[in-house]
Amino acid sequence: MYDYIAISTLNDFIFCPYSIYLHNVYMGGEEELVHAVPQTRGKAVHGTIDNKTYSSMKDEISGLSVFCNELGIAGKIDIYKGKEKLLIERKYQLKAIYQGQIYQLWAQYFCMIEMGYEVDELAFYAIANNKKFPVTIPDSECKKELVNFIEEFKAFDPETNIILNMNKCTHCIYCNLCDKTEVTNVYT
């Protein structure tokens, strides 16, 4: 039996491996106490995807559970537009696109391909300003990069010292709950 890596944790791992631990510790707790503004906003915006009410178009799929045995990953996609063969990852706001977000989209792509879907385009979509940000389909070198990153993820030893980056810490939704830093996040 496989132990699949959740696609959503790929970006979290790059941001801060310890945030994955904090997410799991506080998951299911009182949301008002543990969720920062971006997390609350993101959850609200993501509701139509999670409830599969985003679209009634027959060629659009939202909230589909996906997996890739080859890479040992699983998760959910936001939107797949069948006519366009377009896979979209929605975000409330995008000021920059980070490598972890790219890895998430690549991972979703490889899941969709392994599951038999045709995907010719990838994009991020920013809800706040209604903008689409195209992403290049990953080639064999990109796939190697993702495979290497997944291996790094699997090999991570949580007993090692976490390297703190104060800029990241102040933008971490778990900062105020973290026992590794004394700083406060910008969302309070």
TINU-589854 format. One record per residue (C-alpha): y, x, z; residue number from 0; residue in one letter. Coordinates in Angstrom, 3 decimals. Layout:
TINU-589854
<r v="Y" u="X" w="Z" i="NUM" aa="A"/>
...
This chain:
TINU-589854
<r v="0.000" u="0.000" w="0.000" i="0" aa="M"/>
<r v="3.471" u="1.212" w="-0.895" i="1" aa="Y"/>
<r v="6.355" u="1.679" w="1.490" i="2" aa="D"/>
<r v="9.160" u="0.701" w="-0.846" i="3" aa="Y"/>
<r v="12.665" u="1.995" w="-0.310" i="4" aa="I"/>
<r v="15.255" u="-0.786" w="-0.310" i="5" aa="A"/>
<r v="17.604" u="-0.234" w="-3.239" i="6" aa="I"/>
<r v="20.596" u="-1.189" w="-1.093" i="7" aa="S"/>
<r v="19.945" u="1.764" w="1.215" i="8" aa="T"/>
<r v="20.432" u="4.343" w="-1.554" i="9" aa="L"/>
<r v="24.220" u="4.076" w="-1.382" i="10" aa="N"/>
<r v="24.100" u="3.884" w="2.421" i="11" aa="D"/>
<r v="22.085" u="7.119" w="2.550" i="12" aa="F"/>
<r v="24.703" u="9.025" w="0.566" i="13" aa="I"/>
<r v="27.489" u="7.537" w="2.667" i="14" aa="F"/>
<r v="25.757" u="8.330" w="5.970" i="15" aa="C"/>
<r v="22.015" u="8.274" w="6.708" i="16" aa="P"/>
<r v="22.782" u="7.201" w="10.273" i="17" aa="Y"/>
<r v="24.453" u="4.018" w="8.998" i="18" aa="S"/>
<r v="21.006" u="2.824" w="7.829" i="19" aa="I"/>
<r v="19.762" u="3.166" w="11.395" i="20" aa="Y"/>
<r v="22.829" u="1.342" w="12.777" i="21" aa="L"/>
<r v="22.424" u="-1.430" w="10.207" i="22" aa="H"/>
<r v="18.843" u="-2.008" w="11.324" i="23" aa="N"/>
<r v="19.728" u="-1.880" w="15.028" i="24" aa="V"/>
<r v="22.526" u="-4.440" w="14.725" i="25" aa="Y"/>
<r v="20.957" u="-6.648" w="12.026" i="26" aa="M"/>
<r v="20.441" u="-10.131" w="13.372" i="27" aa="G"/>
<r v="23.048" u="-9.694" w="16.098" i="28" aa="G"/>
<r v="26.210" u="-11.692" w="16.542" i="29" aa="E"/>
<r v="27.903" u="-11.142" w="13.186" i="30" aa="E"/>
<r v="31.425" u="-11.557" w="14.595" i="31" aa="E"/>
<r v="30.763" u="-8.656" w="16.934" i="32" aa="L"/>
<r v="29.109" u="-6.219" w="14.546" i="33" aa="V"/>
<r v="30.486" u="-6.989" w="11.081" i="34" aa="H"/>
<r v="33.697" u="-5.388" w="9.868" i="35" aa="A"/>
<r v="36.034" u="-7.237" w="7.488" i="36" aa="V"/>
<r v="34.538" u="-5.770" w="4.270" i="37" aa="P"/>
<r v="31.025" u="-6.753" w="5.342" i="38" aa="Q"/>
<r v="32.053" u="-10.310" w="6.221" i="39" aa="T"/>
<r v="33.960" u="-10.693" w="2.939" i="40" aa="R"/>
<r v="31.084" u="-9.211" w="0.938" i="41" aa="G"/>
<r v="28.556" u="-11.527" w="2.538" i="42" aa="K"/>
<r v="30.703" u="-14.575" w="1.778" i="43" aa="A"/>
<r v="31.248" u="-13.531" w="-1.833" i="44" aa="V"/>
<r v="27.556" u="-12.749" w="-2.249" i="45" aa="H"/>
<r v="26.545" u="-16.254" w="-1.130" i="46" aa="G"/>
<r v="26.263" u="-17.692" w="-4.637" i="47" aa="T"/>
<r v="23.943" u="-14.844" w="-5.624" i="48" aa="I"/>
<r v="21.764" u="-15.149" w="-2.530" i="49" aa="D"/>
<r v="21.571" u="-18.938" w="-2.873" i="50" aa="N"/>
<r v="20.953" u="-18.653" w="-6.633" i="51" aa="K"/>
<r v="23.873" u="-20.986" w="-7.347" i="52" aa="T"/>
<r v="25.989" u="-18.451" w="-9.239" i="53" aa="Y"/>
<r v="25.302" u="-19.979" w="-12.649" i="54" aa="S"/>
<r v="23.428" u="-22.864" w="-14.221" i="55" aa="S"/>
<r v="23.156" u="-21.032" w="-17.558" i="56" aa="M"/>
<r v="19.501" u="-20.779" w="-18.540" i="57" aa="K"/>
<r v="19.834" u="-17.191" w="-19.755" i="58" aa="D"/>
<r v="21.424" u="-15.958" w="-16.499" i="59" aa="E"/>
<r v="19.346" u="-14.881" w="-13.523" i="60" aa="I"/>
<r v="20.867" u="-14.176" w="-10.130" i="61" aa="S"/>
<r v="19.353" u="-12.870" w="-6.917" i="62" aa="G"/>
<r v="16.081" u="-11.827" w="-8.569" i="63" aa="L"/>
<r v="13.761" u="-9.733" w="-6.398" i="64" aa="S"/>
<r v="12.820" u="-6.575" w="-8.300" i="65" aa="V"/>
<r v="10.519" u="-3.611" w="-7.736" i="66" aa="F"/>
<r v="9.449" u="-0.413" w="-9.433" i="67" aa="C"/>
<r v="6.058" u="1.006" w="-8.503" i="68" aa="N"/>
<r v="6.795" u="4.266" w="-10.310" i="69" aa="E"/>
<r v="9.847" u="5.010" w="-8.142" i="70" aa="L"/>
<r v="8.682" u="3.204" w="-4.986" i="71" aa="G"/>
<r v="11.807" u="1.039" w="-4.755" i="72" aa="I"/>
<r v="12.482" u="-2.666" w="-4.322" i="73" aa="A"/>
<r v="15.482" u="-4.921" w="-3.919" i="74" aa="G"/>
<r v="17.471" u="-7.653" w="-5.581" i="75" aa="K"/>
<r v="19.756" u="-7.729" w="-8.560" i="76" aa="I"/>
<r v="23.013" u="-9.621" w="-8.611" i="77" aa="D"/>
<r v="23.162" u="-10.940" w="-12.195" i="78" aa="I"/>
<r v="21.169" u="-10.481" w="-15.377" i="79" aa="Y"/>
<r v="22.626" u="-12.056" w="-18.520" i="80" aa="K"/>
<r v="19.654" u="-12.461" w="-20.853" i="81" aa="G"/>
<r v="21.522" u="-13.059" w="-24.124" i="82" aa="K"/>
<r v="23.585" u="-9.930" w="-23.619" i="83" aa="E"/>
<r v="20.762" u="-7.999" w="-21.932" i="84" aa="K"/>
<r v="23.393" u="-7.100" w="-19.318" i="85" aa="L"/>
<r v="22.659" u="-6.177" w="-15.703" i="86" aa="L"/>
<r v="25.650" u="-6.615" w="-13.378" i="87" aa="I"/>
<r v="26.213" u="-5.443" w="-9.811" i="88" aa="E"/>
<r v="29.056" u="-7.409" w="-8.243" i="89" aa="R"/>
<r v="31.445" u="-5.985" w="-5.667" i="90" aa="K"/>
<r v="34.390" u="-7.712" w="-4.063" i="91" aa="Y"/>
<r v="36.692" u="-4.807" w="-4.833" i="92" aa="Q"/>
<r v="36.237" u="-1.465" w="-6.601" i="93" aa="L"/>
<r v="38.813" u="1.260" w="-6.085" i="94" aa="K"/>
<r v="36.288" u="3.897" w="-7.177" i="95" aa="A"/>
<r v="32.645" u="3.919" w="-8.199" i="96" aa="I"/>
<r v="30.590" u="6.286" w="-6.082" i="97" aa="Y"/>
<r v="27.328" u="8.037" w="-6.969" i="98" aa="Q"/>
<r v="25.381" u="5.944" w="-4.462" i="99" aa="G"/>
<r v="26.520" u="2.778" w="-6.229" i="100" aa="Q"/>
<r v="25.444" u="4.290" w="-9.555" i="101" aa="I"/>
<r v="22.030" u="5.086" w="-8.052" i="102" aa="Y"/>
<r v="21.712" u="1.462" w="-6.937" i="103" aa="Q"/>
<r v="22.436" u="0.180" w="-10.437" i="104" aa="L"/>
<r v="20.102" u="2.732" w="-12.027" i="105" aa="W"/>
<r v="17.383" u="1.715" w="-9.565" i="106" aa="A"/>
<r v="17.852" u="-1.959" w="-10.469" i="107" aa="Q"/>
<r v="17.694" u="-0.995" w="-14.144" i="108" aa="Y"/>
<r v="14.385" u="0.873" w="-13.772" i="109" aa="F"/>
<r v="12.960" u="-2.054" w="-11.804" i="110" aa="C"/>
<r v="13.973" u="-4.513" w="-14.512" i="111" aa="M"/>
<r v="12.520" u="-2.296" w="-17.257" i="112" aa="I"/>
<r v="9.206" u="-1.863" w="-15.410" i="113" aa="E"/>
<r v="9.082" u="-5.641" w="-14.887" i="114" aa="M"/>
<r v="9.415" u="-6.211" w="-18.650" i="115" aa="G"/>
<r v="13.082" u="-7.158" w="-18.990" i="116" aa="Y"/>
<r v="15.233" u="-5.755" w="-21.770" i="117" aa="E"/>
<r v="18.447" u="-4.207" w="-20.470" i="118" aa="V"/>
<r v="20.915" u="-2.777" w="-22.974" i="119" aa="D"/>
<r v="24.034" u="-2.744" w="-20.790" i="120" aa="E"/>
<r v="24.911" u="-2.012" w="-17.163" i="121" aa="L"/>
<r v="28.152" u="-2.854" w="-15.415" i="122" aa="A"/>
<r v="29.899" u="-3.287" w="-12.118" i="123" aa="F"/>
<r v="32.082" u="-6.342" w="-11.738" i="124" aa="Y"/>
<r v="35.029" u="-6.445" w="-9.324" i="125" aa="A"/>
<r v="35.618" u="-9.984" w="-8.126" i="126" aa="I"/>
<r v="39.088" u="-9.352" w="-6.639" i="127" aa="A"/>
<r v="40.650" u="-8.448" w="-9.983" i="128" aa="N"/>
<r v="38.052" u="-9.912" w="-12.389" i="129" aa="N"/>
<r v="37.313" u="-6.531" w="-14.005" i="130" aa="K"/>
<r v="34.103" u="-5.250" w="-15.552" i="131" aa="K"/>
<r v="33.268" u="-1.544" w="-15.334" i="132" aa="F"/>
<r v="30.594" u="-0.487" w="-17.860" i="133" aa="P"/>
<r v="28.020" u="2.106" w="-16.795" i="134" aa="V"/>
<r v="25.972" u="4.183" w="-19.228" i="135" aa="T"/>
<r v="22.254" u="3.410" w="-19.400" i="136" aa="I"/>
<r v="20.447" u="6.241" w="-17.581" i="137" aa="P"/>
<r v="18.659" u="8.756" w="-19.795" i="138" aa="D"/>
<r v="15.680" u="10.943" w="-18.806" i="139" aa="S"/>
<r v="17.953" u="13.436" w="-16.996" i="140" aa="E"/>
<r v="19.528" u="10.626" w="-14.987" i="141" aa="C"/>
<r v="16.060" u="9.352" w="-14.102" i="142" aa="K"/>
<r v="15.078" u="12.850" w="-12.872" i="143" aa="K"/>
<r v="18.261" u="12.916" w="-10.784" i="144" aa="E"/>
<r v="17.379" u="9.542" w="-9.249" i="145" aa="L"/>
<r v="13.771" u="10.615" w="-8.606" i="146" aa="V"/>
<r v="15.012" u="13.785" w="-6.870" i="147" aa="N"/>
<r v="17.423" u="11.747" w="-4.773" i="148" aa="F"/>
<r v="14.646" u="9.337" w="-3.745" i="149" aa="I"/>
<r v="12.495" u="12.343" w="-2.740" i="150" aa="E"/>
<r v="15.414" u="13.655" w="-0.656" i="151" aa="E"/>
<r v="15.693" u="10.213" w="0.944" i="152" aa="F"/>
<r v="11.969" u="10.184" w="1.799" i="153" aa="K"/>
<r v="12.083" u="13.715" w="3.204" i="154" aa="A"/>
<r v="15.093" u="13.085" w="5.441" i="155" aa="F"/>
<r v="14.419" u="13.898" w="9.072" i="156" aa="D"/>
<r v="16.456" u="11.623" w="11.357" i="157" aa="P"/>
<r v="15.997" u="14.146" w="14.168" i="158" aa="E"/>
<r v="18.268" u="16.587" w="12.345" i="159" aa="T"/>
<r v="21.928" u="16.672" w="13.163" i="160" aa="N"/>
<r v="23.989" u="14.126" w="11.297" i="161" aa="I"/>
<r v="26.888" u="15.799" w="9.519" i="162" aa="I"/>
<r v="29.988" u="13.775" w="10.279" i="163" aa="L"/>
<r v="32.762" u="13.263" w="7.768" i="164" aa="N"/>
<r v="35.705" u="11.726" w="9.626" i="165" aa="M"/>
<r v="37.089" u="10.134" w="6.444" i="166" aa="N"/>
<r v="33.764" u="8.383" w="5.921" i="167" aa="K"/>
<r v="33.489" u="7.542" w="9.621" i="168" aa="C"/>
<r v="36.851" u="5.784" w="9.679" i="169" aa="T"/>
<r v="35.720" u="3.702" w="6.674" i="170" aa="H"/>
<r v="32.268" u="2.949" w="8.062" i="171" aa="C"/>
<r v="31.685" u="-0.645" w="9.068" i="172" aa="I"/>
<r v="29.553" u="0.599" w="11.987" i="173" aa="Y"/>
<r v="32.041" u="3.216" w="13.208" i="174" aa="C"/>
<r v="33.011" u="1.318" w="16.356" i="175" aa="N"/>
<r v="29.332" u="0.927" w="17.257" i="176" aa="L"/>
<r v="28.318" u="4.509" w="16.441" i="177" aa="C"/>
<r v="27.338" u="6.910" w="19.213" i="178" aa="D"/>
<r v="27.959" u="9.969" w="17.005" i="179" aa="K"/>
<r v="31.745" u="9.718" w="16.814" i="180" aa="T"/>
<r v="34.727" u="8.763" w="18.926" i="181" aa="E"/>
<r v="36.950" u="7.631" w="16.040" i="182" aa="V"/>
<r v="37.764" u="4.021" w="15.278" i="183" aa="T"/>
<r v="37.371" u="2.457" w="11.862" i="184" aa="N"/>
<r v="40.315" u="1.257" w="9.816" i="185" aa="V"/>
<r v="39.126" u="-2.377" w="9.971" i="186" aa="Y"/>
<r v="40.066" u="-3.130" w="13.587" i="187" aa="T"/>
